[in-house]
Amino acid sequence: MNYNDEINDIQQDLLDQMPETYSKQKGNWLWEMFKSFAIKIYELLQLLLETSNKLNVENLQGDELDAYVKQWTDLTRKTAARASGYIDITGNGMIYSGTIVSNGTAEYEIVADVEVNGSARAPIVAVLPGESGNTEANTIINIVTSNVNVDSITNTEPIEGGVDEETDEALRNRYYLRLQMPATSGNRAHYILWALECKGVGGAKAARDGVIPNKVNLYICGDNGNKADDDTVRLVQDHIDPNVNGDGSGVAPVGAICQVYNALTKIIDIKGNIELDNTLDVEIVKENIKTELYKYMAQINFKYNEISYARMLHIALICDGVKDITDFTINGGYENVSCEEMEIFTINSLDMEVLHE
């Protein structure tokens, strides 16, 4: 008997164990009784199979994955964070904490009472956590909570720091990394794992400084595979060695200096001729291609030092709206592109000329 047996097979197995002196015809008392047994046995086998599957971390999601990883390591899922920054207000009068402003899609809350005499600056925090709260400069111009004291608002600087909750895949990968790279006494793996504990970090590389013997240079990238923002770099620095002097006020050992840097970048320029299948607008197709290529680079950044020409072309070809692509080049060539150890790939330009719309 195996876990894939259906109810009828289980019932037949039970009947086969009975002596031939008993009637096993369908509908008689023995057949009906074993049918009931078979149903319950099947349910128990399914429950046992479900339970055994949960011994494999690949089959776990959400809270079950959190519990499994926590039981075997000290890792916990990185929670979402809300974007924050400042807006400049023109007008006269009081603006109170709790006032809601917006960039048209995301909403932000003013978190301090501010008196405006012509102009003033107010701190804001995104209402919802996640990357959706990050926005460019001069995009927050709408005041949702009506206030006659306000003439206009804007954010002269980007609003940053919004981070999505760590995905199951990302947590699982950190778990595997922890098992594959044992962290002991501030070794190289330890610095990488310390960096990955911080919100907004998607990858890290550590190297010994070429001048200062007891200094570690740590390079990080964002959790989307691109360069990390300044707040994330500061967060990692404060976590590991806040004073950059090895005084042990962070998680790094006493005497070990660590300085955190943003990843260096290897610029990628992509060109090609694209033929559309006329199911989507050309701008949507181009955006789809760019999004999917970024996903691929996020997977390889700080893991591999070479970007695959064939993989990039394949990704572009299978995007919605694409019929064919010709003369596809990366940095002017038709071959893989490599980068230095502390570099990540980033798209500088995507120039796809449409042959037929």
Buried (B, 14 or more C-beta within 10 A) or exposed (E): EEEEBEBEBBBBBBBEEEEEEEEBEEEEEBBEEBBEEBEEBBEEBEEEEEEEEEEEBEEBEEEEBBEBBEEEBEBEBBEBBBBBBBBBBEBBEEBEEEBBBBBEEBBBBBBEEBEBEEEBEBBBBBBEBBBEBBBEEEBBBEBEBEBEEBEEBBBEEBBBBBBBBBEBEBBBBBBEBBEEEEBEEBEBBBBBBBBBBBBBBBBBBBBEEEEEEEBBBBBBBBBBBBBBBEBBBBBBBBBBBBEBEBEEEBBBBEEBBBBBBBBBBBEBBBBBBBBBEEEBEBEEBBBBBBEBBBEBBBBBBBEEBEBBBEBBBEBBBEBEBBBEBEEBBBBEEEEEBEBEEBBBBBBEEBEBEEBEE
